[in-house]
Amino acid sequence: MDFDLSDEQQMLADTVRDVLTKKYDVETLRKVTDTELGWDKGVWKSLADIGILGLTFPEDDGGMGAGPIEFTSVMTQIGRALAPEPYLDSVLVPGSLVGATADQETRAELLGGLASGELLMAFAHLEPGDRWPGAKVGTTSTGDKLNGVKTLVGHGDCADKLVVSARTDDGIGLFLIDADAEGVTRTSYRTHDRRRGAQFEFADAPATRLGSGDASETIANAEVGIQTALCAEALGAMERALDLTVDYLKTRKQFGVTLSHFQTLTQRAADMYTQLELARSMSLYATAALADGVCDPIIASRAKLQICRSGRLIGQEAIQMHGGIGMTLEYPVGHYVSRLTAISHTLGDANDHLANLSKSVGEWEMLTVG
């Protein structure tokens, strides 16, 4: 079976890589992420101009109608470059929710704005005290008003509009809110991987409901998409961390020879490569499932579990084999490890996913121990 990208898909990945690598080295990355916004509007415009922001949206809504293979290939390039632009948080996730729930007029307006780069959105779902996979959704809807608190809103600091989950008479609903509306209090913060987030408090905040009925399945499907995208991004970060480590072993000398002459170090690098390929296989598994129309949280947990394990080993070994320089802000490898750590703690870490998988053991025909 051929798992390689098609010529068109490879061209898409190469184009995104060119845009991002021309902009970002570790020095530029630090300067950009130290700004108030935390990412570069010029890069954002470039991504919009080549159609990346509207990649997954239907053509009728201003997009390109691409599927999971395309957006995960983009996420891998974002991971390789450590690009801080909020493609996942501000476009893919809220865009998918809007596309699944909004009426035609609202969908066209919002998705068109996201695709052009003129509109930024965010999905506000988790609340203080929540731990994946549970979300209590204590935020309530009273008519067209929302009351409650949402936290850990990725790139909520720059969002113009929010998609907010809230409890209604008929289950969990999704609501559209202007981020600067009356009754909305936004508290922004920075994360250790140099990204941005926000917490929102709603006090009779005016909101418009998206769709009708219980949106729990829509939210669950969106989380599977998020997990798959994060796995693809982590794959790119792991690839680059391994590349940096191998290059370092080939150039750094000790006792008159390069470190690549020491067998123990080359064996450890081989272990990193093995973990990378395991991660690649599971990321591809999750992507292929989505491409086949299978939105299965168990598949997402299987992939995320391996991504967490591989990311931890590759990150630790990259730091160890670089020595002290691996911990400095001036060298890129530590930034990759920080991002991998953040991804591993987003929507469940390895232990959370292992526990989630163990609940469904009785439904499996075969088990392997690894």
N, C-alpha and C positions, 0 to 999 in steps of 0.2 A: 504494500500500500504506500502511495506517495503522499508524504506529509509536508512536502515543500510548498512554499507559496507560489502562486501562479505568477506569470510575468507582470501582470497588472498589480497584483498585491505586493510583489517585491518592489516595483517602482514606487508605490505609495509609501512603503517603509523607508526606502532610500531617500525619497523627497523629504519626509519628516526628519530623518536623521541629518540630512544636509542643513535644513533650516536650524535645527537645534545645536548641532556641533559648531556651526559657524558663529553662533552667539555665545555658547557657554563653555568656558573653562572654569577651573575652580575659583580663580580670582574674580572673574566676572560674576559667577554664581553668588559668591559671598556679597559682592556689592549690590546685586539686584535684590537678593533676599533680605538685605539690611535696610532697604527702602521701606517706606510706610506701606506701600501696596504689596511688596514682596514678590512681584513678578513683573515681566516686561511687556508693556502694551504694544511695542513694536513687533515682538515675537507673536503676540496674540493676533495682531492684524495680519501677519504673514500666514498664520494658520487658517484664519478666516478666508483670506484671499485664495488659498489653494484648495479650499473646500473641506478642510479637516474638521472644523467646528460643526458643520452640518452633515458630516459623513454618514451618520446612521439615521438621519431623518428622511422621511419619504420625499421624493422629488416634488410632489405637489405642495409640500410645506417648505420648500427652499433648500432641501437637502440633496444627498446623493444616493440614498437608498441602499447603502452598504450594510453588510452584516457583521456578525461577531468576529470573524477572522480578520476583517479589516480593522475594526476598532482595537482589537487586542494587539495587532501588529503595531499600531500607533502607540499604544500604552507601553509596549516593550521599548520603543525608541525613546519615549519620555523617561522611562526608567534608566536607560543607558546614559542619557544626558543629565539626569537629575533635574530636568526642567521643572521649575516651580509653577508653571502656568496651570490654572485650575480646570483643566479639560474634563476630568472625571467629575469633580464636585459641582462645577458651575454650569456644565453643559450636558454631559452624558446622562447623569442620574436624574436631574430635574426634567430634562428633555424626554426621557423615557416615561416618566410618570405623567407628564403633560400629554404625551402622545397616546397613552393608554386610557386617559380619563376625560380629557377636555373635549368640548364640542368643536366642530370644524373651524368656526371663526376664531375662537380663542387659541386653538392649536396652531393655526396658520400664523397668527400674530406672534405668539411666544416663540415657536420654533424658528420662525423667520428671523426674529431678533437674536436668538441664540446662534444661529448659523452665521449671521453677519458679524457677530462679535460685539454688537451694540448693546446687548442685554446680558446680564449675569444673574443667575439664579442659584438657589441652594435648597437642599432637602433637609428640613428640620423634623427629626423623628425621635431620636433618643432623648431621655430625660434624666435628671440627676438620680443616681442610684440604679439605673438600668445596667444590666450585664448581659451581653449576648449569650444565647439567642432570644432572651426575653426583653420585651419593651412594654411597660405597663400602660403607656399612652394615657397619662392622667390629664392631659390638656383636654378641655371640654369646649364644645360648640353650643352656643345658645343663639339660635337664629343665625344671624350673619356676624356674630361676635365670637372671638376666641379668648379663652383665659387659660394660662398655664405657663410652663417653663420648658424650653428646649435647649439642650446643651450639646457640645461636641459637633457643632454644625461646621463641617469642613468648608473653608473659604466663605463662611457666612459674613465675614467682615466686609467683603466687597460686593455682596449680593444686592441687586436692585429689587428682586422679588423672591419670595419664599414659597415652597410647597410644604405645607405643614400637616402632619397627621393629628387628628383630634377625635375624641370619642363623641359619637352621636347616638340618636335613638335607634338607628339601624346598624350599629357596629362602628367600625373605624372609617372615618372619612378623610379625604384629602382636600385641603383648602389652599387657595392662592391669596397671598398677603403681600402688600408693598412693605419692604423692609424698613422704610422710614415713615410708615403710617402712624397716626396718632394711636397711642396705646401700646406701641412696640418699643421696648428698650433693648438695645443691642450692646453687649459687652464683648469686645474683641480681645484676642490674645495670640501669642506666638507659641509654636510647638518646638520641641527639641530638634526636629528635622528641618527647621527653618521655614515651615509652612505657617498658614494662618487658620484661625478658627474663630467661632463666636458662640456666645450664649444669648438666647432671646427670652425675654419675658413679655407675655401678652396679657394686657388688662383691657378687656372689652375692645380688642383690636378688630377693626373691620376686615371681613374675609369673604371670599367668594368660593363656594364649593365647586370642586372639579368632579364631574360625574355624579353618580348616585349609587346607593347601596354600599355594602361593606367592601372596603378597599384592601383588606388584609392580604388577599392573594396577590394583588398588584404590588404591594409593598414587599412581600416575600420574593416575588419574581425579580424585583429591582435589586434586592440584596444579593441574589444569586449573580446578577449581572455585575454588581459592585465587586463581589469576591473574585469573579473571573477576571475583571479588569485589574484588580490589585495583584493577582497572581502573575498576570502578564507584565505589569510594571516591575514587580519584584524580580522576574526573570531577567529583564534588561539590566537591572542594578547588579544582580549576581554575575551576569556575563562580564560586565565592566570591572567588577571587583576582582574576578579571576584574572582578567587580562592585565590589570595593573600589578597583581601579585606575580604573575609569570614574568612580566617585563622587569620587575624589580629583581627577581631571582637571577635573571639573565645578565643584569648589569652591575648589581652590588657585589663588591669583592670583599672577601674575608680570607686571611691567610694566603693572599696572593692569587686566589682563584674566585670565580663568580660563585654565588650561592647555589646556582643550579648544579654544581658538581657534588653537592652534599646529598646523598641518597635519601636520607630521612626527609629533607625538605621537598624533594621531588615526589616522594611518596605522599606527603601531605597535600601537595598540589594536585596529585592524581585523585585523592579523596575529594577535593573540592570540585574537580571536574565531574566525578561520578555523581555527587549531589546536585550539581547543576543540571546534568542530563535527566536525573530523576524528576527534578522540578520542571524541566522543559516538557517531559512526557505528561505530567499531571496537568500542567497549564494547557497543553494542547488537548488533553482529554476534556477538560471543562469547556474550552472554546468549541470543540467539535460537537459537544452535546448541545450547546446553545444554537450552533449553526443548524443542527438537526431539529430544532424546535423543542428540545427537552430542557425544561427549566427546573432542575432537580437540586434541592438544597443538600442532599446527600453527596452528590457528585461534587458540588462546590466545597463541601467540608473535606472530602477526600483530597481535593487539590490543595486547599488552603493548609491542611495539616502538613503535607509534604513541603509546601513553600515555606512554612514557618520553620520546619526542621532544617531544610537546606539553607535557608537564609541565615539561620543562627550559626551553623557550622562554617559556611563560607565566610561570613562576616568575622567570626572569631579567628579563623585561620589567617584571613587577610591581614588583620591587625597584628597577630602574633608574628607572622613572617616578615612584615614590614618593620617591626620593632617600634621604637619610640616615634618615628616619623609618621606612623600610621595613626597616631592620636592627635596630630596637630591640625589646626584649622587650615593651614596653608597647603595641606596635601589632601587629595580627593578621597582616598579610601575610607577615611573616617566618616565622611559625609554619606557615602553609600551605605555604610553599616548603620548609621543613624536612621536613614530612610527605610532600610529593611526592617529595623526594629519597630518603627512606627507602623509599617504595613502589617507586621505580625501581630500587632495589638489592635488592629482595626477590625471590628466585627468578629471578635474572637481570636484568641491565641491558640497555640498548638494544643494545650490542655483542654480548652473549651471545645475545640473541634473533635478531639479524641473522645471526650465525654458525650458529645452530640452523636457521634458515630456509634458509640457503644450502646446507645438506646435502641438502635435498629438492628442489632446483631442477629436477633431471632428471625429476621426477615431475609437473611442472606443464605444462599445455597453453599457458599464456600468461604472460608476464612484463611488468610495467610498471616503469619507472624513475621513482623519486620521491625 
